Amino acid sequence: MPHIVIVPGTNRAGSNSLHLARQVQSDYDALGCSTDLLELHLEADFLAPTAYQHHTAAITSRVDRFLKGDGVVFVIPEYNGSYPGVLKLFADMLPDKISFNQRPCAFIGIAAGNFQALRAVEHFQGVAGYRNAYMYPIRVFVGGVHKVIGPDQKLNDVALIERLQTQAKGFVAFIAALKPSG
Ligand SMILES: Cc1cc2nc3c(=O)[nH]c(=O)nc-3n(C[C@H](O)[C@H](O)[C@H](O)COP(=O)(O)O)c2cc1C
C-alpha cells in the first residue's frame, strides 16, 4: 500500500483544516496505507532570505517528509478567496523537478462560506499543475465548515464522510495505476 502524506494547508491555531486532515488520515490508515500528517507549523528558518538557496535542517526535514509520499493529499482552506500564504511558502521550498513532478496529488477544499474553497483549490492546482503533478480528478469541497465540524473537532456529516472515504479509495487506486510496473 502507498505511503500517503496529508498536508493541512495552514498553520492557523485551532484550524479546521487540521481537524479534517486527521479524519482523512484515519481513512487512509483504515485502507492499510502508512500516513504522515505534515503540518505547516513552519519554523522561522522558512522566512530567512537565504532559505531558498540554503535549506536548514528544519526545512530539509519537512521537505524530506513531503518527498516520501507516494501520494500527497492537500486539505486547502479558503483564505481571502484563495489558499493560505504559508502553503505557497512551503511549495516554494520544495525542490524543482523532484517534488510535484509525476507525484500523485489529491485535493480537498474547506471554507466557512458557500464557495467551498473551489477557487482556493483551483489556485493551488495551478501551482501543482505548473510543477507537473499527477492530479487526481475527484476533489472534495466542504462549505459551511462550522456546521459540519462539531465542538469535538470531528465531522458530523455522514454524506461528507462517505465522499472523503470514496476519494481515499479512488486515490489509492489512482496511485497504483500510475506506478511503473515491475
Ligand atoms: C485569514 C482568513 C481568511 C479567510 N477568508 C475566507 C474566505 O475568503 N472565504 C471563506 O469562505 N472563508 C474564509 N475564511 C474562513 C476559513 O475558510 C475557515 O476558518 C475554515 O475553517 C478553514 O480555515 P481553517 O483551517 O483556518 O479553520 C478565512 C479565514 C481566515 C483565517
The ligand as an SDF file (V2000), in Angstrom:
LIG
                    3D

 31 33  0  0  0  0  0  0  0  0999 V2000
   -7.2380   34.9030    7.0200 C   0  0  0  0  0  0  0  0  0  0  0  0
   -8.5250   34.1910    6.7560 C   0  0  0  0  0  0  0  0  0  0  0  0
   -9.2390   34.4510    5.5880 C   0  0  0  0  0  0  0  0  0  0  0  0
  -10.4380   33.7700    5.3280 C   0  0  0  0  0  0  0  0  0  0  0  0
  -11.0940   34.0130    4.1500 N   0  0  0  0  0  0  0  0  0  0  0  0
  -12.1990   33.2770    3.8490 C   0  0  0  0  0  0  0  0  0  0  0  0
  -12.8350   33.4160    2.5750 C   0  0  0  0  0  0  0  0  0  0  0  0
  -12.4080   34.1720    1.7110 O   0  0  0  0  0  0  0  0  0  0  0  0
  -13.9230   32.6580    2.3320 N   0  0  0  0  0  0  0  0  0  0  0  0
  -14.4300   31.7620    3.2540 C   0  0  0  0  0  0  0  0  0  0  0  0
  -15.4160   31.0970    2.9730 O   0  0  0  0  0  0  0  0  0  0  0  0
  -13.8330   31.6060    4.4600 N   0  0  0  0  0  0  0  0  0  0  0  0
  -12.7380   32.3320    4.7640 C   0  0  0  0  0  0  0  0  0  0  0  0
  -12.0870   32.1470    5.9620 N   0  0  0  0  0  0  0  0  0  0  0  0
  -12.6330   31.1740    6.9000 C   0  0  0  0  0  0  0  0  0  0  0  0
  -11.9730   29.7750    6.7010 C   0  0  0  0  0  0  0  0  0  0  0  0
  -12.3680   29.2270    5.4730 O   0  0  0  0  0  0  0  0  0  0  0  0
  -12.3780   28.9220    7.8760 C   0  0  0  0  0  0  0  0  0  0  0  0
  -11.6390   29.3700    9.0100 O   0  0  0  0  0  0  0  0  0  0  0  0
  -12.2450   27.4240    7.7170 C   0  0  0  0  0  0  0  0  0  0  0  0
  -12.4270   26.8450    8.9990 O   0  0  0  0  0  0  0  0  0  0  0  0
  -10.9740   26.8930    7.1150 C   0  0  0  0  0  0  0  0  0  0  0  0
   -9.8190   27.5090    7.6270 O   0  0  0  0  0  0  0  0  0  0  0  0
   -9.0170   26.9700    8.9150 P   0  0  0  0  0  0  0  0  0  0  0  0
   -8.3570   25.6690    8.5410 O   0  0  0  0  0  0  0  0  0  0  0  0
   -8.0400   28.0460    9.2300 O   0  0  0  0  0  0  0  0  0  0  0  0
  -10.0130   26.7460   10.0250 O   0  0  0  0  0  0  0  0  0  0  0  0
  -10.9160   32.8220    6.2530 C   0  0  0  0  0  0  0  0  0  0  0  0
  -10.1980   32.5710    7.4350 C   0  0  0  0  0  0  0  0  0  0  0  0
   -9.0050   33.2310    7.6800 C   0  0  0  0  0  0  0  0  0  0  0  0
   -8.2310   32.9040    8.9360 C   0  0  0  0  0  0  0  0  0  0  0  0
  1  2  1  0
  2  3  1  0
  2 30  2  0
  3  4  2  0
  4  5  1  0
  4 28  1  0
  5  6  2  0
  6  7  1  0
  6 13  1  0
  7  8  2  0
  7  9  1  0
  9 10  1  0
 10 11  2  0
 10 12  1  0
 12 13  2  0
 13 14  1  0
 14 15  1  0
 14 28  1  0
 15 16  1  0
 16 17  1  0
 16 18  1  0
 18 19  1  0
 18 20  1  0
 20 21  1  0
 20 22  1  0
 22 23  1  0
 23 24  1  0
 24 25  2  0
 24 26  1  0
 24 27  1  0
 28 29  2  0
 29 30  1  0
 30 31  1  0
M  END
$$$$
